Amino acid sequence: MTNKLNSKQISSLLEALIDTPHWHGETNADNESLEAIETWGDIAYVALQKLTDAFDSTSNAPKTNGSAIEIRDAVRENAEVFKEYIQGGD
């Protein structure tokens, strides 16, 4: 058995390690926000890649396989949330 962090622990750790980007109206603080945005973007990219890998792993499963259906549905749900965040901007 491995000792892995759960999603809440991972989220808390990331939030403790990485600044929350905000516009401050001053150069130094805004530069730090840009660095944080780049880091969060890298994390989002990895998350999307892992979701894609999970979806792709079901490609050889029968279309009626219950666990494969659950995995595909879970990935679609998460992808929809990302999509809504992206489209909900300006």
PyMOL Python script that loads the backbone (N, CA, C, O; Angstrom):
from pymol import cmd

cmd.read_pdbstr("""\
ATOM      1  N   MET A   1       0.841  -1.178   0.000  1.00  0.00           N
ATOM      2  CA  MET A   1       0.000   0.000   0.000  1.00  0.00           C
ATOM      3  C   MET A   1       0.888   1.242   0.000  1.00  0.00           C
ATOM      4  O   MET A   1       1.850   1.333   0.762  1.00  0.00           O
ATOM      5  N   THR A   2       0.554   2.182  -0.852  1.00  0.00           N
ATOM      6  CA  THR A   2       1.320   3.422  -0.910  1.00  0.00           C
ATOM      7  C   THR A   2       0.617   4.515  -0.118  1.00  0.00           C
ATOM      8  O   THR A   2      -0.606   4.515   0.025  1.00  0.00           O
ATOM      9  N   ASN A   3       1.402   5.427   0.383  1.00  0.00           N
ATOM     10  CA  ASN A   3       0.846   6.557   1.129  1.00  0.00           C
ATOM     11  C   ASN A   3       0.718   7.733   0.184  1.00  0.00           C
ATOM     12  O   ASN A   3       1.643   8.534   0.053  1.00  0.00           O
ATOM     13  N   LYS A   4      -0.417   7.840  -0.471  1.00  0.00           N
ATOM     14  CA  LYS A   4      -0.666   8.932  -1.398  1.00  0.00           C
ATOM     15  C   LYS A   4      -1.540   9.974  -0.734  1.00  0.00           C
ATOM     16  O   LYS A   4      -2.351   9.673   0.142  1.00  0.00           O
ATOM     17  N   LEU A   5      -1.353  11.210  -1.174  1.00  0.00           N
ATOM     18  CA  LEU A   5      -2.187  12.296  -0.683  1.00  0.00           C
ATOM     19  C   LEU A   5      -3.543  12.243  -1.373  1.00  0.00           C
ATOM     20  O   LEU A   5      -3.633  11.865  -2.541  1.00  0.00           O
ATOM     21  N   ASN A   6      -4.593  12.618  -0.659  1.00  0.00           N
ATOM     22  CA  ASN A   6      -5.892  12.708  -1.299  1.00  0.00           C
ATOM     23  C   ASN A   6      -6.022  14.070  -1.980  1.00  0.00           C
ATOM     24  O   ASN A   6      -5.148  14.925  -1.830  1.00  0.00           O
ATOM     25  N   SER A   7      -7.090  14.271  -2.715  1.00  0.00           N
ATOM     26  CA  SER A   7      -7.229  15.497  -3.506  1.00  0.00           C
ATOM     27  C   SER A   7      -7.266  16.751  -2.636  1.00  0.00           C
ATOM     28  O   SER A   7      -6.728  17.787  -3.028  1.00  0.00           O
ATOM     29  N   LYS A   8      -7.885  16.675  -1.477  1.00  0.00           N
ATOM     30  CA  LYS A   8      -7.932  17.840  -0.585  1.00  0.00           C
ATOM     31  C   LYS A   8      -6.538  18.186  -0.074  1.00  0.00           C
ATOM     32  O   LYS A   8      -6.181  19.362   0.003  1.00  0.00           O
ATOM     33  N   GLN A   9      -5.752  17.176   0.273  1.00  0.00           N
ATOM     34  CA  GLN A   9      -4.390  17.411   0.741  1.00  0.00           C
ATOM     35  C   GLN A   9      -3.517  18.003  -0.372  1.00  0.00           C
ATOM     36  O   GLN A   9      -2.715  18.904  -0.128  1.00  0.00           O
ATOM     37  N   ILE A  10      -3.681  17.494  -1.575  1.00  0.00           N
ATOM     38  CA  ILE A  10      -2.916  18.011  -2.711  1.00  0.00           C
ATOM     39  C   ILE A  10      -3.287  19.465  -2.981  1.00  0.00           C
ATOM     40  O   ILE A  10      -2.411  20.306  -3.187  1.00  0.00           O
ATOM     41  N   SER A  11      -4.578  19.759  -2.979  1.00  0.00           N
ATOM     42  CA  SER A  11      -5.029  21.139  -3.205  1.00  0.00           C
ATOM     43  C   SER A  11      -4.466  22.079  -2.148  1.00  0.00           C
ATOM     44  O   SER A  11      -3.980  23.163  -2.472  1.00  0.00           O
ATOM     45  N   SER A  12      -4.529  21.671  -0.896  1.00  0.00           N
ATOM     46  CA  SER A  12      -4.007  22.498   0.192  1.00  0.00           C
ATOM     47  C   SER A  12      -2.506  22.720   0.048  1.00  0.00           C
ATOM     48  O   SER A  12      -2.013  23.827   0.265  1.00  0.00           O
ATOM     49  N   LEU A  13      -1.789  21.676  -0.316  1.00  0.00           N
ATOM     50  CA  LEU A  13      -0.345  21.787  -0.505  1.00  0.00           C
ATOM     51  C   LEU A  13      -0.010  22.739  -1.640  1.00  0.00           C
ATOM     52  O   LEU A  13       0.862  23.595  -1.493  1.00  0.00           O
ATOM     53  N   LEU A  14      -0.695  22.600  -2.773  1.00  0.00           N
ATOM     54  CA  LEU A  14      -0.455  23.491  -3.911  1.00  0.00           C
ATOM     55  C   LEU A  14      -0.751  24.940  -3.543  1.00  0.00           C
ATOM     56  O   LEU A  14       0.012  25.841  -3.891  1.00  0.00           O
ATOM     57  N   GLU A  15      -1.861  25.165  -2.841  1.00  0.00           N
ATOM     58  CA  GLU A  15      -2.222  26.525  -2.451  1.00  0.00           C
ATOM     59  C   GLU A  15      -1.212  27.111  -1.476  1.00  0.00           C
ATOM     60  O   GLU A  15      -0.985  28.321  -1.474  1.00  0.00           O
ATOM     61  N   ALA A  16      -0.602  26.267  -0.646  1.00  0.00           N
ATOM     62  CA  ALA A  16       0.414  26.749   0.286  1.00  0.00           C
ATOM     63  C   ALA A  16       1.727  27.068  -0.429  1.00  0.00           C
ATOM     64  O   ALA A  16       2.463  27.962  -0.010  1.00  0.00           O
ATOM     65  N   LEU A  17       2.017  26.348  -1.494  1.00  0.00           N
ATOM     66  CA  LEU A  17       3.284  26.511  -2.199  1.00  0.00           C
ATOM     67  C   LEU A  17       3.262  27.563  -3.295  1.00  0.00           C
ATOM     68  O   LEU A  17       4.299  28.139  -3.624  1.00  0.00           O
ATOM     69  N   ILE A  18       2.085  27.820  -3.866  1.00  0.00           N
ATOM     70  CA  ILE A  18       1.994  28.702  -5.035  1.00  0.00           C
ATOM     71  C   ILE A  18       1.093  29.881  -4.717  1.00  0.00           C
ATOM     72  O   ILE A  18      -0.009  29.714  -4.194  1.00  0.00           O
ATOM     73  N   ASP A  19       1.570  31.064  -5.035  1.00  0.00           N
ATOM     74  CA  ASP A  19       0.773  32.270  -4.810  1.00  0.00           C
ATOM     75  C   ASP A  19      -0.524  32.216  -5.606  1.00  0.00           C
ATOM     76  O   ASP A  19      -0.606  31.585  -6.660  1.00  0.00           O
ATOM     77  N   THR A  20      -1.528  32.892  -5.074  1.00  0.00           N
ATOM     78  CA  THR A  20      -2.769  33.091  -5.810  1.00  0.00           C
ATOM     79  C   THR A  20      -2.600  34.364  -6.623  1.00  0.00           C
ATOM     80  O   THR A  20      -2.419  35.442  -6.057  1.00  0.00           O
ATOM     81  N   PRO A  21      -2.658  34.250  -7.951  1.00  0.00           N
ATOM     82  CA  PRO A  21      -2.405  35.445  -8.769  1.00  0.00           C
ATOM     83  C   PRO A  21      -3.544  36.459  -8.701  1.00  0.00           C
ATOM     84  O   PRO A  21      -4.720  36.113  -8.801  1.00  0.00           O
ATOM     85  N   HIS A  22      -3.163  37.700  -8.531  1.00  0.00           N
ATOM     86  CA  HIS A  22      -4.095  38.826  -8.514  1.00  0.00           C
ATOM     87  C   HIS A  22      -3.419  40.008  -9.177  1.00  0.00           C
ATOM     88  O   HIS A  22      -2.193  40.116  -9.159  1.00  0.00           O
ATOM     89  N   TRP A  23      -4.197  40.883  -9.754  1.00  0.00           N
ATOM     90  CA  TRP A  23      -3.660  42.141 -10.263  1.00  0.00           C
ATOM     91  C   TRP A  23      -3.553  43.092  -9.088  1.00  0.00           C
ATOM     92  O   TRP A  23      -4.521  43.311  -8.359  1.00  0.00           O
ATOM     93  N   HIS A  24      -2.378  43.651  -8.912  1.00  0.00           N
ATOM     94  CA  HIS A  24      -2.126  44.555  -7.794  1.00  0.00           C
ATOM     95  C   HIS A  24      -1.906  45.992  -8.247  1.00  0.00           C
ATOM     96  O   HIS A  24      -2.025  46.920  -7.447  1.00  0.00           O
ATOM     97  N   GLY A  25      -1.589  46.181  -9.509  1.00  0.00           N
ATOM     98  CA  GLY A  25      -1.333  47.520 -10.018  1.00  0.00           C
ATOM     99  C   GLY A  25       0.074  48.000  -9.760  1.00  0.00           C
ATOM    100  O   GLY A  25       0.374  49.181  -9.933  1.00  0.00           O
ATOM    101  N   GLU A  26       0.940  47.093  -9.347  1.00  0.00           N
ATOM    102  CA  GLU A  26       2.350  47.452  -9.172  1.00  0.00           C
ATOM    103  C   GLU A  26       3.205  46.354  -9.789  1.00  0.00           C
ATOM    104  O   GLU A  26       2.858  45.174  -9.734  1.00  0.00           O
ATOM    105  N   THR A  27       4.301  46.749 -10.364  1.00  0.00           N
ATOM    106  CA  THR A  27       5.098  45.859 -11.199  1.00  0.00           C
ATOM    107  C   THR A  27       5.578  44.603 -10.489  1.00  0.00           C
ATOM    108  O   THR A  27       5.378  43.505 -11.009  1.00  0.00           O
ATOM    109  N   ASN A  28       6.201  44.717  -9.326  1.00  0.00           N
ATOM    110  CA  ASN A  28       6.778  43.540  -8.664  1.00  0.00           C
ATOM    111  C   ASN A  28       5.712  42.516  -8.291  1.00  0.00           C
ATOM    112  O   ASN A  28       5.876  41.323  -8.547  1.00  0.00           O
ATOM    113  N   ALA A  29       4.632  42.974  -7.693  1.00  0.00           N
ATOM    114  CA  ALA A  29       3.559  42.055  -7.304  1.00  0.00           C
ATOM    115  C   ALA A  29       2.905  41.443  -8.535  1.00  0.00           C
ATOM    116  O   ALA A  29       2.556  40.262  -8.535  1.00  0.00           O
ATOM    117  N   ASP A  30       2.738  42.243  -9.583  1.00  0.00           N
ATOM    118  CA  ASP A  30       2.128  41.699 -10.801  1.00  0.00           C
ATOM    119  C   ASP A  30       3.048  40.694 -11.476  1.00  0.00           C
ATOM    120  O   ASP A  30       2.568  39.721 -12.057  1.00  0.00           O
ATOM    121  N   ASN A  31       4.362  40.904 -11.414  1.00  0.00           N
ATOM    122  CA  ASN A  31       5.310  39.932 -11.964  1.00  0.00           C
ATOM    123  C   ASN A  31       5.213  38.610 -11.212  1.00  0.00           C
ATOM    124  O   ASN A  31       5.281  37.539 -11.816  1.00  0.00           O
ATOM    125  N   GLU A  32       5.053  38.687  -9.896  1.00  0.00           N
ATOM    126  CA  GLU A  32       4.877  37.468  -9.107  1.00  0.00           C
ATOM    127  C   GLU A  32       3.575  36.770  -9.500  1.00  0.00           C
ATOM    128  O   GLU A  32       3.525  35.541  -9.546  1.00  0.00           O
ATOM    129  N   SER A  33       2.539  37.530  -9.779  1.00  0.00           N
ATOM    130  CA  SER A  33       1.271  36.939 -10.220  1.00  0.00           C
ATOM    131  C   SER A  33       1.436  36.240 -11.560  1.00  0.00           C
ATOM    132  O   SER A  33       0.876  35.165 -11.776  1.00  0.00           O
ATOM    133  N   LEU A  34       2.208  36.849 -12.464  1.00  0.00           N
ATOM    134  CA  LEU A  34       2.448  36.209 -13.759  1.00  0.00           C
ATOM    135  C   LEU A  34       3.185  34.887 -13.590  1.00  0.00           C
ATOM    136  O   LEU A  34       2.891  33.920 -14.292  1.00  0.00           O
ATOM    137  N   GLU A  35       4.137  34.839 -12.668  1.00  0.00           N
ATOM    138  CA  GLU A  35       4.847  33.586 -12.393  1.00  0.00           C
ATOM    139  C   GLU A  35       3.884  32.542 -11.822  1.00  0.00           C
ATOM    140  O   GLU A  35       3.939  31.370 -12.192  1.00  0.00           O
ATOM    141  N   ALA A  36       3.013  32.974 -10.930  1.00  0.00           N
ATOM    142  CA  ALA A  36       2.033  32.046 -10.351  1.00  0.00           C
ATOM    143  C   ALA A  36       1.076  31.529 -11.421  1.00  0.00           C
ATOM    144  O   ALA A  36       0.716  30.352 -11.427  1.00  0.00           O
ATOM    145  N   ILE A  37       0.667  32.415 -12.325  1.00  0.00           N
ATOM    146  CA  ILE A  37      -0.228  31.988 -13.418  1.00  0.00           C
ATOM    147  C   ILE A  37       0.458  30.937 -14.274  1.00  0.00           C
ATOM    148  O   ILE A  37      -0.166  29.951 -14.665  1.00  0.00           O
ATOM    149  N   GLU A  38       1.729  31.138 -14.566  1.00  0.00           N
ATOM    150  CA  GLU A  38       2.474  30.145 -15.363  1.00  0.00           C
ATOM    151  C   GLU A  38       2.524  28.802 -14.635  1.00  0.00           C
ATOM    152  O   GLU A  38       2.343  27.751 -15.250  1.00  0.00           O
ATOM    153  N   THR A  39       2.770  28.841 -13.337  1.00  0.00           N
ATOM    154  CA  THR A  39       2.828  27.602 -12.550  1.00  0.00           C
ATOM    155  C   THR A  39       1.472  26.904 -12.520  1.00  0.00           C
ATOM    156  O   THR A  39       1.386  25.697 -12.749  1.00  0.00           O
ATOM    157  N   TRP A  40       0.413  27.664 -12.238  1.00  0.00           N
ATOM    158  CA  TRP A  40      -0.927  27.070 -12.229  1.00  0.00           C
ATOM    159  C   TRP A  40      -1.291  26.525 -13.615  1.00  0.00           C
ATOM    160  O   TRP A  40      -1.954  25.493 -13.724  1.00  0.00           O
ATOM    161  N   GLY A  41      -0.856  27.220 -14.668  1.00  0.00           N
ATOM    162  CA  GLY A  41      -1.095  26.728 -16.027  1.00  0.00           C
ATOM    163  C   GLY A  41      -0.406  25.400 -16.275  1.00  0.00           C
ATOM    164  O   GLY A  41      -0.971  24.501 -16.897  1.00  0.00           O
ATOM    165  N   ASP A  42       0.832  25.282 -15.779  1.00  0.00           N
ATOM    166  CA  ASP A  42       1.558  24.013 -15.909  1.00  0.00           C
ATOM    167  C   ASP A  42       0.822  22.890 -15.185  1.00  0.00           C
ATOM    168  O   ASP A  42       0.730  21.770 -15.688  1.00  0.00           O
ATOM    169  N   ILE A  43       0.303  23.197 -14.009  1.00  0.00           N
ATOM    170  CA  ILE A  43      -0.434  22.193 -13.236  1.00  0.00           C
ATOM    171  C   ILE A  43      -1.717  21.803 -13.968  1.00  0.00           C
ATOM    172  O   ILE A  43      -2.072  20.625 -14.020  1.00  0.00           O
ATOM    173  N   ALA A  44      -2.410  22.788 -14.531  1.00  0.00           N
ATOM    174  CA  ALA A  44      -3.632  22.499 -15.290  1.00  0.00           C
ATOM    175  C   ALA A  44      -3.325  21.628 -16.503  1.00  0.00           C
ATOM    176  O   ALA A  44      -4.088  20.720 -16.832  1.00  0.00           O
ATOM    177  N   TYR A  45      -2.200  21.910 -17.167  1.00  0.00           N
ATOM    178  CA  TYR A  45      -1.805  21.108 -18.332  1.00  0.00           C
ATOM    179  C   TYR A  45      -1.594  19.650 -17.927  1.00  0.00           C
ATOM    180  O   TYR A  45      -2.065  18.737 -18.605  1.00  0.00           O
ATOM    181  N   VAL A  46      -0.886  19.440 -16.824  1.00  0.00           N
ATOM    182  CA  VAL A  46      -0.649  18.070 -16.348  1.00  0.00           C
ATOM    183  C   VAL A  46      -1.975  17.399 -16.003  1.00  0.00           C
ATOM    184  O   VAL A  46      -2.181  16.229 -16.324  1.00  0.00           O
ATOM    185  N   ALA A  47      -2.870  18.132 -15.353  1.00  0.00           N
ATOM    186  CA  ALA A  47      -4.175  17.567 -15.001  1.00  0.00           C
ATOM    187  C   ALA A  47      -4.950  17.155 -16.249  1.00  0.00           C
ATOM    188  O   ALA A  47      -5.528  16.070 -16.299  1.00  0.00           O
ATOM    189  N   LEU A  48      -4.958  18.030 -17.254  1.00  0.00           N
ATOM    190  CA  LEU A  48      -5.657  17.691 -18.503  1.00  0.00           C
ATOM    191  C   LEU A  48      -5.017  16.487 -19.188  1.00  0.00           C
ATOM    192  O   LEU A  48      -5.720  15.644 -19.746  1.00  0.00           O
ATOM    193  N   GLN A  49      -3.695  16.404 -19.149  1.00  0.00           N
ATOM    194  CA  GLN A  49      -3.000  15.264 -19.757  1.00  0.00           C
ATOM    195  C   GLN A  49      -3.367  13.972 -19.037  1.00  0.00           C
ATOM    196  O   GLN A  49      -3.589  12.946 -19.679  1.00  0.00           O
ATOM    197  N   LYS A  50      -3.434  14.015 -17.704  1.00  0.00           N
ATOM    198  CA  LYS A  50      -3.804  12.817 -16.930  1.00  0.00           C
ATOM    199  C   LYS A  50      -5.248  12.404 -17.216  1.00  0.00           C
ATOM    200  O   LYS A  50      -5.548  11.213 -17.298  1.00  0.00           O
ATOM    201  N   LEU A  51      -6.142  13.385 -17.368  1.00  0.00           N
ATOM    202  CA  LEU A  51      -7.528  13.071 -17.718  1.00  0.00           C
ATOM    203  C   LEU A  51      -7.598  12.451 -19.113  1.00  0.00           C
ATOM    204  O   LEU A  51      -8.345  11.499 -19.338  1.00  0.00           O
ATOM    205  N   THR A  52      -6.825  12.988 -20.036  1.00  0.00           N
ATOM    206  CA  THR A  52      -6.772  12.434 -21.397  1.00  0.00           C
ATOM    207  C   THR A  52      -6.250  11.008 -21.368  1.00  0.00           C
ATOM    208  O   THR A  52      -6.784  10.132 -22.048  1.00  0.00           O
ATOM    209  N   ASP A  53      -5.200  10.773 -20.576  1.00  0.00           N
ATOM    210  CA  ASP A  53      -4.643   9.418 -20.460  1.00  0.00           C
ATOM    211  C   ASP A  53      -5.687   8.453 -19.896  1.00  0.00           C
ATOM    212  O   ASP A  53      -5.794   7.315 -20.354  1.00  0.00           O
ATOM    213  N   ALA A  54      -6.450   8.904 -18.912  1.00  0.00           N
ATOM    214  CA  ALA A  54      -7.492   8.051 -18.329  1.00  0.00           C
ATOM    215  C   ALA A  54      -8.546   7.710 -19.377  1.00  0.00           C
ATOM    216  O   ALA A  54      -8.965   6.558 -19.494  1.00  0.00           O
ATOM    217  N   PHE A  55      -8.973   8.720 -20.138  1.00  0.00           N
ATOM    218  CA  PHE A  55      -9.976   8.490 -21.179  1.00  0.00           C
ATOM    219  C   PHE A  55      -9.425   7.529 -22.231  1.00  0.00           C
ATOM    220  O   PHE A  55     -10.103   6.581 -22.629  1.00  0.00           O
ATOM    221  N   ASP A  56      -8.193   7.778 -22.678  1.00  0.00           N
ATOM    222  CA  ASP A  56      -7.578   6.929 -23.697  1.00  0.00           C
ATOM    223  C   ASP A  56      -7.404   5.488 -23.230  1.00  0.00           C
ATOM    224  O   ASP A  56      -7.441   4.559 -24.037  1.00  0.00           O
ATOM    225  N   SER A  57      -7.215   5.304 -21.924  1.00  0.00           N
ATOM    226  CA  SER A  57      -7.010   3.949 -21.408  1.00  0.00           C
ATOM    227  C   SER A  57      -8.254   3.081 -21.582  1.00  0.00           C
ATOM    228  O   SER A  57      -8.175   1.855 -21.499  1.00  0.00           O
ATOM    229  N   THR A  58      -9.390   3.708 -21.820  1.00  0.00           N
ATOM    230  CA  THR A  58     -10.629   2.939 -21.996  1.00  0.00           C
ATOM    231  C   THR A  58     -10.908   2.614 -23.462  1.00  0.00           C
ATOM    232  O   THR A  58     -11.941   2.025 -23.778  1.00  0.00           O
ATOM    233  N   SER A  59     -10.002   2.990 -24.352  1.00  0.00           N
ATOM    234  CA  SER A  59     -10.267   2.833 -25.787  1.00  0.00           C
ATOM    235  C   SER A  59     -10.440   1.372 -26.217  1.00  0.00           C
ATOM    236  O   SER A  59     -11.152   1.092 -27.182  1.00  0.00           O
ATOM    237  N   ASN A  60      -9.804   0.460 -25.520  1.00  0.00           N
ATOM    238  CA  ASN A  60      -9.930  -0.953 -25.889  1.00  0.00           C
ATOM    239  C   ASN A  60     -11.015  -1.676 -25.095  1.00  0.00           C
ATOM    240  O   ASN A  60     -11.278  -2.855 -25.331  1.00  0.00           O
ATOM    241  N   ALA A  61     -11.633  -0.982 -24.169  1.00  0.00           N
ATOM    242  CA  ALA A  61     -12.689  -1.601 -23.361  1.00  0.00           C
ATOM    243  C   ALA A  61     -13.973  -1.687 -24.179  1.00  0.00           C
ATOM    244  O   ALA A  61     -14.245  -0.823 -25.012  1.00  0.00           O
ATOM    245  N   PRO A  62     -14.754  -2.727 -23.939  1.00  0.00           N
ATOM    246  CA  PRO A  62     -16.053  -2.796 -24.609  1.00  0.00           C
ATOM    247  C   PRO A  62     -16.894  -1.573 -24.245  1.00  0.00           C
ATOM    248  O   PRO A  62     -16.842  -1.093 -23.113  1.00  0.00           O
ATOM    249  N   LYS A  63     -17.657  -1.079 -25.193  1.00  0.00           N
ATOM    250  CA  LYS A  63     -18.465   0.123 -24.972  1.00  0.00           C
ATOM    251  C   LYS A  63     -19.453  -0.037 -23.824  1.00  0.00           C
ATOM    252  O   LYS A  63     -19.897   0.951 -23.240  1.00  0.00           O
ATOM    253  N   THR A  64     -19.796  -1.277 -23.500  1.00  0.00           N
ATOM    254  CA  THR A  64     -20.770  -1.523 -22.441  1.00  0.00           C
ATOM    255  C   THR A  64     -20.125  -1.837 -21.090  1.00  0.00           C
ATOM    256  O   THR A  64     -20.836  -2.111 -20.124  1.00  0.00           O
ATOM    257  N   ASN A  65     -18.795  -1.804 -21.004  1.00  0.00           N
ATOM    258  CA  ASN A  65     -18.104  -2.092 -19.759  1.00  0.00           C
ATOM    259  C   ASN A  65     -18.389  -0.989 -18.747  1.00  0.00           C
ATOM    260  O   ASN A  65     -18.106   0.183 -18.996  1.00  0.00           O
ATOM    261  N   GLY A  66     -18.953  -1.377 -17.601  1.00  0.00           N
ATOM    262  CA  GLY A  66     -19.396  -0.411 -16.601  1.00  0.00           C
ATOM    263  C   GLY A  66     -18.300   0.503 -16.082  1.00  0.00           C
ATOM    264  O   GLY A  66     -18.499   1.715 -15.999  1.00  0.00           O
ATOM    265  N   SER A  67     -17.138  -0.058 -15.729  1.00  0.00           N
ATOM    266  CA  SER A  67     -16.085   0.786 -15.164  1.00  0.00           C
ATOM    267  C   SER A  67     -15.491   1.715 -16.223  1.00  0.00           C
ATOM    268  O   SER A  67     -15.115   2.845 -15.912  1.00  0.00           O
ATOM    269  N   ALA A  68     -15.404   1.251 -17.460  1.00  0.00           N
ATOM    270  CA  ALA A  68     -14.906   2.111 -18.548  1.00  0.00           C
ATOM    271  C   ALA A  68     -15.881   3.266 -18.793  1.00  0.00           C
ATOM    272  O   ALA A  68     -15.466   4.399 -19.035  1.00  0.00           O
ATOM    273  N   ILE A  69     -17.155   2.969 -18.728  1.00  0.00           N
ATOM    274  CA  ILE A  69     -18.177   4.014 -18.894  1.00  0.00           C
ATOM    275  C   ILE A  69     -18.042   5.046 -17.771  1.00  0.00           C
ATOM    276  O   ILE A  69     -18.105   6.249 -18.024  1.00  0.00           O
ATOM    277  N   GLU A  70     -17.856   4.582 -16.536  1.00  0.00           N
ATOM    278  CA  GLU A  70     -17.695   5.496 -15.403  1.00  0.00           C
ATOM    279  C   GLU A  70     -16.460   6.381 -15.569  1.00  0.00           C
ATOM    280  O   GLU A  70     -16.508   7.575 -15.274  1.00  0.00           O
ATOM    281  N   ILE A  71     -15.363   5.803 -16.039  1.00  0.00           N
ATOM    282  CA  ILE A  71     -14.133   6.574 -16.255  1.00  0.00           C
ATOM    283  C   ILE A  71     -14.354   7.617 -17.339  1.00  0.00           C
ATOM    284  O   ILE A  71     -13.996   8.781 -17.160  1.00  0.00           O
ATOM    285  N   ARG A  72     -14.938   7.216 -18.456  1.00  0.00           N
ATOM    286  CA  ARG A  72     -15.197   8.178 -19.546  1.00  0.00           C
ATOM    287  C   ARG A  72     -16.121   9.296 -19.081  1.00  0.00           C
ATOM    288  O   ARG A  72     -15.886  10.466 -19.382  1.00  0.00           O
ATOM    289  N   ASP A  73     -17.177   8.936 -18.345  1.00  0.00           N
ATOM    290  CA  ASP A  73     -18.109   9.951 -17.850  1.00  0.00           C
ATOM    291  C   ASP A  73     -17.431  10.910 -16.877  1.00  0.00           C
ATOM    292  O   ASP A  73     -17.674  12.116 -16.928  1.00  0.00           O
ATOM    293  N   ALA A  74     -16.584  10.386 -15.990  1.00  0.00           N
ATOM    294  CA  ALA A  74     -15.880  11.231 -15.021  1.00  0.00           C
ATOM    295  C   ALA A  74     -14.935  12.190 -15.734  1.00  0.00           C
ATOM    296  O   ALA A  74     -14.833  13.359 -15.360  1.00  0.00           O
ATOM    297  N   VAL A  75     -14.239  11.696 -16.764  1.00  0.00           N
ATOM    298  CA  VAL A  75     -13.338  12.568 -17.524  1.00  0.00           C
ATOM    299  C   VAL A  75     -14.143  13.649 -18.239  1.00  0.00           C
ATOM    300  O   VAL A  75     -13.758  14.818 -18.231  1.00  0.00           O
ATOM    301  N   ARG A  76     -15.253  13.266 -18.852  1.00  0.00           N
ATOM    302  CA  ARG A  76     -16.098  14.257 -19.552  1.00  0.00           C
ATOM    303  C   ARG A  76     -16.602  15.330 -18.585  1.00  0.00           C
ATOM    304  O   ARG A  76     -16.629  16.514 -18.923  1.00  0.00           O
ATOM    305  N   GLU A  77     -17.001  14.910 -17.380  1.00  0.00           N
ATOM    306  CA  GLU A  77     -17.473  15.872 -16.376  1.00  0.00           C
ATOM    307  C   GLU A  77     -16.383  16.878 -16.030  1.00  0.00           C
ATOM    308  O   GLU A  77     -16.633  18.082 -15.982  1.00  0.00           O
ATOM    309  N   ASN A  78     -15.179  16.380 -15.789  1.00  0.00           N
ATOM    310  CA  ASN A  78     -14.063  17.266 -15.446  1.00  0.00           C
ATOM    311  C   ASN A  78     -13.708  18.173 -16.612  1.00  0.00           C
ATOM    312  O   ASN A  78     -13.431  19.356 -16.416  1.00  0.00           O
ATOM    313  N   ALA A  79     -13.714  17.632 -17.818  1.00  0.00           N
ATOM    314  CA  ALA A  79     -13.412  18.446 -18.997  1.00  0.00           C
ATOM    315  C   ALA A  79     -14.460  19.542 -19.175  1.00  0.00           C
ATOM    316  O   ALA A  79     -14.134  20.658 -19.580  1.00  0.00           O
ATOM    317  N   GLU A  80     -15.700  19.226 -18.876  1.00  0.00           N
ATOM    318  CA  GLU A  80     -16.772  20.223 -18.986  1.00  0.00           C
ATOM    319  C   GLU A  80     -16.562  21.362 -17.986  1.00  0.00           C
ATOM    320  O   GLU A  80     -16.818  22.523 -18.305  1.00  0.00           O
ATOM    321  N   VAL A  81     -16.104  21.038 -16.799  1.00  0.00           N
ATOM    322  CA  VAL A  81     -15.829  22.067 -15.796  1.00  0.00           C
ATOM    323  C   VAL A  81     -14.720  22.989 -16.292  1.00  0.00           C
ATOM    324  O   VAL A  81     -14.838  24.210 -16.188  1.00  0.00           O
ATOM    325  N   PHE A  82     -13.642  22.416 -16.830  1.00  0.00           N
ATOM    326  CA  PHE A  82     -12.564  23.232 -17.397  1.00  0.00           C
ATOM    327  C   PHE A  82     -13.109  24.134 -18.502  1.00  0.00           C
ATOM    328  O   PHE A  82     -12.799  25.324 -18.561  1.00  0.00           O
ATOM    329  N   LYS A  83     -13.915  23.552 -19.362  1.00  0.00           N
ATOM    330  CA  LYS A  83     -14.483  24.305 -20.485  1.00  0.00           C
ATOM    331  C   LYS A  83     -15.326  25.479 -19.993  1.00  0.00           C
ATOM    332  O   LYS A  83     -15.222  26.588 -20.517  1.00  0.00           O
ATOM    333  N   GLU A  84     -16.163  25.230 -18.982  1.00  0.00           N
ATOM    334  CA  GLU A  84     -17.007  26.295 -18.432  1.00  0.00           C
ATOM    335  C   GLU A  84     -16.175  27.410 -17.824  1.00  0.00           C
ATOM    336  O   GLU A  84     -16.503  28.585 -17.991  1.00  0.00           O
ATOM    337  N   TYR A  85     -15.105  27.062 -17.123  1.00  0.00           N
ATOM    338  CA  TYR A  85     -14.217  28.086 -16.554  1.00  0.00           C
ATOM    339  C   TYR A  85     -13.594  28.927 -17.652  1.00  0.00           C
ATOM    340  O   TYR A  85     -13.543  30.154 -17.559  1.00  0.00           O
ATOM    341  N   ILE A  86     -13.122  28.258 -18.690  1.00  0.00           N
ATOM    342  CA  ILE A  86     -12.459  28.976 -19.783  1.00  0.00           C
ATOM    343  C   ILE A  86     -13.433  29.875 -20.516  1.00  0.00           C
ATOM    344  O   ILE A  86     -13.105  31.027 -20.800  1.00  0.00           O
ATOM    345  N   GLN A  87     -14.615  29.386 -20.827  1.00  0.00           N
ATOM    346  CA  GLN A  87     -15.592  30.173 -21.574  1.00  0.00           C
ATOM    347  C   GLN A  87     -16.278  31.220 -20.706  1.00  0.00           C
ATOM    348  O   GLN A  87     -16.853  32.171 -21.236  1.00  0.00           O
ATOM    349  N   GLY A  88     -16.231  31.069 -19.398  1.00  0.00           N
ATOM    350  CA  GLY A  88     -16.905  31.995 -18.511  1.00  0.00           C
ATOM    351  C   GLY A  88     -16.149  33.283 -18.264  1.00  0.00           C
ATOM    352  O   GLY A  88     -16.633  34.163 -17.552  1.00  0.00           O
ATOM    353  N   GLY A  89     -14.959  33.405 -18.850  1.00  0.00           N
ATOM    354  CA  GLY A  89     -14.161  34.610 -18.658  1.00  0.00           C
ATOM    355  C   GLY A  89     -14.763  35.793 -19.355  1.00  0.00           C
ATOM    356  O   GLY A  89     -15.946  35.798 -19.697  1.00  0.00           O
ATOM    357  N   ASP A  90     -13.938  36.806 -19.566  1.00  0.00           N
ATOM    358  CA  ASP A  90     -14.359  38.063 -20.181  1.00  0.00           C
ATOM    359  C   ASP A  90     -15.476  37.805 -21.133  1.00  0.00           C
ATOM    360  O   ASP A  90     -15.979  38.736 -21.761  1.00  0.00           O
TER     361      ASP A  90
END
""", "prot")
cmd.dss("prot")
cmd.show_as("cartoon", "prot")
cmd.util.cbc("prot")
cmd.orient("prot")
